[in-house]
């Protein structure tokens, strides 16, 4: 009896999480070398209902994601791997995403000036060299997080969490988390897959 109750509670938690998934909000992680940062970003993605992450790695191996740091979030957040820029951009455009790069260039707009209720892909570059130039050129614009201290930037996993928190705030106000936004058949298929994990 206790086992059946646990199973029902687990299924209800999964249904609730799936109902709040935001399939049209995603991150592109570009050559982020530290696997601890990548794992922490996956944890934030799950927390804010992001369904998938795109890994764009052109100068290093794809990261090994740690179970401890990610709190197993990688089980609940899908991964798409890319080494080819046209393939990545086609994938994002197929989902009608506006593509926004995190970058401190002259045209960058503050985080809160962006409309995250639109389908959106956010490019996160590594902390040393930022997003690759080819991704910056393919983006529709760039954003920065306003800061009031002497340090120029946040750790990349912290920056990802701040950006996703703002996106979630806007989407909550628009009612995006109030009901499932995916077709019922897809919802049931994902639930089946999650139950098998």
GULODO-645261 format. One line per field, with one value per residue (C-alpha): residue number from 1; residue in three letters; chain; x, y, z. Coordinates in steps of 0.1 Angstrom, whole numbers, plus 5000, padded with zeros to 4 digits. Layout:
% residues N
n = (NUM / ...);
res = (ALA / ...);
chain = (A / ...);
u = (X / ...);
v = (Y / ...);
w = (Z / ...);
This chain:
% residues 197
n = (1 / 2 / 3 / 4 / 5 / 6 / 7 / 8 / 9 / 10 / 11 / 12 / 13 / 14 / 15 / 16 / 17 / 18 / 19 / 20 / 21 / 22 / 23 / 24 / 25 / 26 / 27 / 28 / 29 / 30 / 31 / 32 / 33 / 34 / 35 / 36 / 37 / 38 / 39 / 40 / 41 / 42 / 43 / 44 / 45 / 46 / 47 / 48 / 49 / 50 / 51 / 52 / 53 / 54 / 55 / 56 / 57 / 58 / 59 / 60 / 61 / 62 / 63 / 64 / 65 / 66 / 67 / 68 / 69 / 70 / 71 / 72 / 73 / 74 / 75 / 76 / 77 / 78 / 79 / 80 / 81 / 82 / 83 / 84 / 85 / 86 / 87 / 88 / 89 / 90 / 91 / 92 / 93 / 94 / 95 / 96 / 97 / 98 / 99 / 100 / 101 / 102 / 103 / 104 / 105 / 106 / 107 / 108 / 109 / 110 / 111 / 112 / 113 / 114 / 115 / 116 / 117 / 118 / 119 / 120 / 121 / 122 / 123 / 124 / 125 / 126 / 127 / 128 / 129 / 130 / 131 / 132 / 133 / 134 / 135 / 136 / 137 / 138 / 139 / 140 / 141 / 142 / 143 / 144 / 145 / 146 / 147 / 148 / 149 / 150 / 151 / 152 / 153 / 154 / 155 / 156 / 157 / 158 / 159 / 160 / 161 / 162 / 163 / 164 / 165 / 166 / 167 / 168 / 169 / 170 / 171 / 172 / 173 / 174 / 175 / 176 / 177 / 178 / 179 / 180 / 181 / 182 / 183 / 184 / 185 / 186 / 187 / 188 / 189 / 190 / 191 / 192 / 193 / 194 / 195 / 196 / 197);
res = (UNK / UNK / UNK / UNK / UNK / UNK / UNK / UNK / UNK / UNK / UNK / UNK / UNK / UNK / UNK / UNK / UNK / UNK / UNK / UNK / UNK / UNK / UNK / UNK / UNK / UNK / UNK / UNK / UNK / UNK / UNK / UNK / UNK / UNK / UNK / UNK / UNK / UNK / UNK / UNK / UNK / UNK / UNK / UNK / UNK / UNK / UNK / UNK / UNK / UNK / UNK / UNK / UNK / UNK / UNK / UNK / UNK / UNK / UNK / UNK / UNK / UNK / UNK / UNK / UNK / UNK / UNK / UNK / UNK / UNK / UNK / UNK / UNK / UNK / UNK / UNK / UNK / UNK / UNK / UNK / UNK / UNK / UNK / UNK / UNK / UNK / UNK / UNK / UNK / UNK / UNK / UNK / UNK / UNK / UNK / UNK / UNK / UNK / UNK / UNK / UNK / UNK / UNK / UNK / UNK / UNK / UNK / UNK / UNK / UNK / UNK / UNK / UNK / UNK / UNK / UNK / UNK / UNK / UNK / UNK / UNK / UNK / UNK / UNK / UNK / UNK / UNK / UNK / UNK / UNK / UNK / UNK / UNK / UNK / UNK / UNK / UNK / UNK / UNK / UNK / UNK / UNK / UNK / UNK / UNK / UNK / UNK / UNK / UNK / UNK / UNK / UNK / UNK / UNK / UNK / UNK / UNK / UNK / UNK / UNK / UNK / UNK / UNK / UNK / UNK / UNK / UNK / UNK / UNK / UNK / UNK / UNK / UNK / UNK / UNK / UNK / UNK / UNK / UNK / UNK / UNK / UNK / UNK / UNK / UNK / UNK / UNK / UNK / UNK / UNK / UNK / UNK / UNK / UNK / UNK / UNK / UNK);
chain = (A / A / A / A / A / A / A / A / A / A / A / A / A / A / A / A / A / A / A / A / A / A / A / A / A / A / A / A / A / A / A / A / A / A / A / A / A / A / A / A / A / A / A / A / A / A / A / A / A / A / A / A / A / A / A / A / A / A / A / A / A / A / A / A / A / A / A / A / A / A / A / A / A / A / A / A / A / A / A / A / A / A / A / A / A / A / A / A / A / A / A / A / A / A / A / A / A / A / A / A / A / A / A / A / A / A / A / A / A / A / A / A / A / A / A / A / A / A / A / A / A / A / A / A / A / A / A / A / A / A / A / A / A / A / A / A / A / A / A / A / A / A / A / A / A / A / A / A / A / A / A / A / A / A / A / A / A / A / A / A / A / A / A / A / A / A / A / A / A / A / A / A / A / A / A / A / A / A / A / A / A / A / A / A / A / A / A / A / A / A / A / A / A / A / A / A / A);
u = (5000 / 5028 / 5046 / 5014 / 5010 / 5046 / 5041 / 5009 / 5026 / 5055 / 5032 / 5013 / 5046 / 5056 / 5022 / 5025 / 5060 / 5050 / 5020 / 5043 / 5070 / 5078 / 5088 / 5093 / 5120 / 5155 / 5192 / 5221 / 5253 / 5282 / 5316 / 5311 / 5340 / 5333 / 5309 / 5299 / 5285 / 5267 / 5252 / 5241 / 5224 / 5205 / 5192 / 5180 / 5163 / 5143 / 5133 / 5120 / 5103 / 5127 / 5122 / 5155 / 5190 / 5211 / 5248 / 5269 / 5305 / 5330 / 5364 / 5360 / 5343 / 5307 / 5306 / 5301 / 5272 / 5275 / 5246 / 5255 / 5256 / 5226 / 5205 / 5197 / 5180 / 5195 / 5170 / 5142 / 5157 / 5163 / 5197 / 5203 / 5240 / 5253 / 5287 / 5273 / 5260 / 5235 / 5219 / 5216 / 5201 / 5177 / 5166 / 5159 / 5142 / 5119 / 5106 / 5101 / 5126 / 5139 / 5176 / 5192 / 5229 / 5243 / 5270 / 5283 / 5284 / 5272 / 5238 / 5230 / 5198 / 5191 / 5175 / 5141 / 5137 / 5133 / 5099 / 5104 / 5067 / 5078 / 5095 / 5131 / 5165 / 5192 / 5228 / 5252 / 5289 / 5318 / 5332 / 5365 / 5357 / 5319 / 5297 / 5314 / 5313 / 5293 / 5266 / 5266 / 5262 / 5232 / 5214 / 5185 / 5200 / 5219 / 5212 / 5231 / 5222 / 5226 / 5251 / 5259 / 5293 / 5328 / 5328 / 5318 / 5299 / 5282 / 5293 / 5276 / 5254 / 5242 / 5236 / 5215 / 5194 / 5189 / 5178 / 5155 / 5140 / 5131 / 5116 / 5096 / 5083 / 5071 / 5055 / 5038 / 5022 / 5010 / 4995 / 5019 / 5024 / 4986 / 4978 / 4996 / 5007 / 5015 / 4990 / 4975 / 4990 / 5025 / 5019 / 5009 / 5039 / 5064 / 5048 / 5052 / 5089 / 5094 / 5079 / 5104 / 5134);
v = (5000 / 5024 / 5016 / 5024 / 5057 / 5067 / 5058 / 5079 / 5109 / 5105 / 5105 / 5136 / 5155 / 5145 / 5156 / 5189 / 5195 / 5185 / 5208 / 5237 / 5229 / 5258 / 5241 / 5274 / 5286 / 5272 / 5278 / 5273 / 5265 / 5274 / 5259 / 5261 / 5240 / 5236 / 5206 / 5219 / 5251 / 5231 / 5208 / 5238 / 5253 / 5221 / 5223 / 5258 / 5248 / 5221 / 5245 / 5270 / 5245 / 5245 / 5213 / 5212 / 5226 / 5229 / 5222 / 5239 / 5227 / 5234 / 5236 / 5210 / 5178 / 5178 / 5180 / 5151 / 5161 / 5153 / 5138 / 5156 / 5191 / 5188 / 5169 / 5146 / 5174 / 5161 / 5132 / 5157 / 5182 / 5170 / 5177 / 5184 / 5184 / 5204 / 5210 / 5225 / 5262 / 5259 / 5228 / 5246 / 5277 / 5257 / 5238 / 5270 / 5287 / 5257 / 5264 / 5301 / 5313 / 5347 / 5341 / 5363 / 5362 / 5372 / 5398 / 5432 / 5448 / 5483 / 5470 / 5449 / 5457 / 5452 / 5419 / 5433 / 5450 / 5416 / 5400 / 5364 / 5355 / 5350 / 5317 / 5323 / 5308 / 5324 / 5318 / 5315 / 5316 / 5306 / 5330 / 5336 / 5343 / 5346 / 5334 / 5325 / 5352 / 5330 / 5327 / 5364 / 5371 / 5347 / 5361 / 5386 / 5407 / 5406 / 5412 / 5420 / 5418 / 5452 / 5452 / 5477 / 5466 / 5464 / 5429 / 5429 / 5396 / 5368 / 5332 / 5317 / 5294 / 5323 / 5344 / 5316 / 5314 / 5352 / 5352 / 5322 / 5338 / 5369 / 5348 / 5328 / 5361 / 5373 / 5340 / 5336 / 5371 / 5359 / 5327 / 5304 / 5282 / 5279 / 5251 / 5226 / 5241 / 5209 / 5186 / 5159 / 5131 / 5145 / 5151 / 5115 / 5102 / 5123 / 5112 / 5076 / 5082 / 5100 / 5071 / 5048 / 5068);
w = (5000 / 5009 / 4977 / 4957 / 4975 / 4967 / 4931 / 4929 / 4946 / 4921 / 4892 / 4904 / 4909 / 4873 / 4859 / 4877 / 4863 / 4828 / 4829 / 4836 / 4810 / 4787 / 4754 / 4737 / 4761 / 4758 / 4764 / 4741 / 4761 / 4739 / 4747 / 4785 / 4797 / 4834 / 4838 / 4873 / 4857 / 4830 / 4856 / 4877 / 4846 / 4840 / 4876 / 4870 / 4837 / 4854 / 4882 / 4858 / 4835 / 4805 / 4785 / 4767 / 4764 / 4733 / 4736 / 4710 / 4713 / 4686 / 4704 / 4732 / 4741 / 4752 / 4790 / 4814 / 4836 / 4873 / 4891 / 4924 / 4910 / 4887 / 4913 / 4885 / 4865 / 4833 / 4835 / 4832 / 4807 / 4772 / 4755 / 4718 / 4708 / 4679 / 4664 / 4632 / 4633 / 4605 / 4621 / 4655 / 4640 / 4618 / 4649 / 4668 / 4639 / 4634 / 4669 / 4658 / 4685 / 4689 / 4695 / 4721 / 4730 / 4764 / 4755 / 4766 / 4732 / 4723 / 4710 / 4741 / 4759 / 4796 / 4806 / 4815 / 4781 / 4764 / 4759 / 4771 / 4765 / 4729 / 4719 / 4730 / 4728 / 4750 / 4742 / 4771 / 4763 / 4785 / 4811 / 4794 / 4757 / 4758 / 4730 / 4697 / 4671 / 4646 / 4672 / 4680 / 4642 / 4640 / 4670 / 4668 / 4695 / 4728 / 4764 / 4796 / 4833 / 4849 / 4877 / 4904 / 4917 / 4904 / 4890 / 4853 / 4851 / 4870 / 4870 / 4839 / 4859 / 4881 / 4850 / 4835 / 4867 / 4868 / 4831 / 4835 / 4867 / 4847 / 4818 / 4844 / 4860 / 4827 / 4818 / 4852 / 4847 / 4813 / 4828 / 4810 / 4840 / 4848 / 4824 / 4802 / 4769 / 4751 / 4732 / 4754 / 4733 / 4738 / 4775 / 4780 / 4760 / 4780 / 4812 / 4801 / 4793 / 4827 / 4846 / 4830 / 4842);
